[in-house]
Amino acid sequence: MEITKTDEKLLKEKYQNDTSYLDKLKDNYPVQYLIGDVSFCGYQIKVNENVLIPRFETEYLVDKTYKLIEKLNITSPTILDIGTGSGCIAISLKKLLPTSIVTALDVSETALKVAKSNAKLNNVDITFFNQDILNTKITDYDVIISNPPYIAYDEEVAPEVKYEPSLALYASDSGLAFYKKIVDNLKLINFKLCALEIGATQKKSITAYIKKNLPTSKVICETDYNNLDRYIFILNE
Ligand SMILES: C[S@@+](CC[C@H](N)C(=O)[O-])C[C@H]1O[C@@H](n2cnc3c(N)ncnc32)[C@H](O)[C@@H]1O
């Protein structure tokens, strides 16, 4: 696996004379786990094998959501981050919107431990819950945001991805299970905006499900920097 000069310097500083990390890199072990943290939206986020490594594309989800909250004039929003993992989304939104009230949930206790320590590290107040979104209902929030697991069980993944928690990656129903469950929840609550990161081939199926179940909502689809369909925003108008 190719690593940058900066990563190489950080690894040398951290591991000094211990060169065992070189074998791990040869086995495609993610450099971010070896270093132990990443920068996400400019904030330091600690990572270990219990959490998904925050992706560059997810920064766009945060940025676009922040801009939509401002555009829609949602003041001091209540925000729910579903499947918070390292806490990167929840923490960044709380930093960008200091008067927001941010709640984050995850089914993984070990991920929540990392998210809580990241909230502390970044000095933000977030309420964390251990909750299985597939088996429980959510209450009213102004903004629901999620980058849920969306890889189908039979889909090929890059070699380094196999070191990330499978709980963070895979979803049933061709990868659509979480989107359907979130939309089912939206039907029952008051919300203003829902922001979702999606797999590049899922736009059609997810928008069809939203249109069928939330027919009066406005749906905005956005592409990422590679021009792939990666985001869906639902405005409850
Ligand atoms: C793709 S990761 C996203 C992590 C983080 N939000 C990010 O964007 O980097 C999905 C997260 O959903 C969590 N998750 C998986 N199944 C869940 C469930 N049934 N209920 C709640 N969270 C779940 C995983 O533990 C994981 O942290």
The ligand as a MOL file (V3000), in Angstrom:
LIG
                    3D

  0  0  0     0  0            999 V3000
M  V30 BEGIN CTAB
M  V30 COUNTS 27 29 0 0 0
M  V30 BEGIN ATOM
M  V30 1 C -20.3020 3.2890 7.6540 0
M  V30 2 S -20.0620 3.3790 9.3980 0 CHG=1
M  V30 3 C -20.1000 5.1350 9.6180 0
M  V30 4 C -19.3010 5.6440 10.7770 0
M  V30 5 C -19.1970 7.1780 10.8350 0
M  V30 6 N -20.5060 7.7940 10.9480 0
M  V30 7 C -18.4730 7.7150 9.6110 0
M  V30 8 O -19.1320 8.2920 8.7300 0
M  V30 9 O -17.2360 7.5530 9.5310 0 CHG=-1
M  V30 10 C -21.6240 2.8120 10.0070 0
M  V30 11 C -21.8010 2.7690 11.5270 0
M  V30 12 O -23.1000 2.2100 11.7880 0
M  V30 13 C -23.0340 1.3860 12.9460 0
M  V30 14 N -24.1190 0.4050 12.9040 0
M  V30 15 C -24.1540 -0.8050 12.2780 0
M  V30 16 N -25.3120 -1.4170 12.4920 0
M  V30 17 C -26.0650 -0.5790 13.2630 0
M  V30 18 C -27.3730 -0.6490 13.8320 0
M  V30 19 N -28.1510 -1.7180 13.6120 0
M  V30 20 N -27.8180 0.3700 14.5910 0
M  V30 21 C -27.0220 1.4600 14.8110 0
M  V30 22 N -25.7740 1.5870 14.3080 0
M  V30 23 C -25.2990 0.5900 13.5290 0
M  V30 24 C -21.6470 0.7490 12.8610 0
M  V30 25 O -21.2310 0.2770 14.1210 0
M  V30 26 C -20.8220 1.9010 12.2920 0
M  V30 27 O -20.2330 2.6480 13.3260 0
M  V30 END ATOM
M  V30 BEGIN BOND
M  V30 1 1 1 2
M  V30 2 1 2 3
M  V30 3 1 2 10
M  V30 4 1 3 4
M  V30 5 1 4 5
M  V30 6 1 5 6
M  V30 7 1 5 7
M  V30 8 2 7 8
M  V30 9 1 7 9
M  V30 10 1 10 11
M  V30 11 1 11 12
M  V30 12 1 11 26
M  V30 13 1 12 13
M  V30 14 1 13 14
M  V30 15 1 13 24
M  V30 16 1 14 15
M  V30 17 1 14 23
M  V30 18 2 15 16
M  V30 19 1 16 17
M  V30 20 1 17 18
M  V30 21 2 17 23
M  V30 22 1 18 19
M  V30 23 2 18 20
M  V30 24 1 20 21
M  V30 25 2 21 22
M  V30 26 1 22 23
M  V30 27 1 24 25
M  V30 28 1 24 26
M  V30 29 1 26 27
M  V30 END BOND
M  V30 END CTAB
M  END
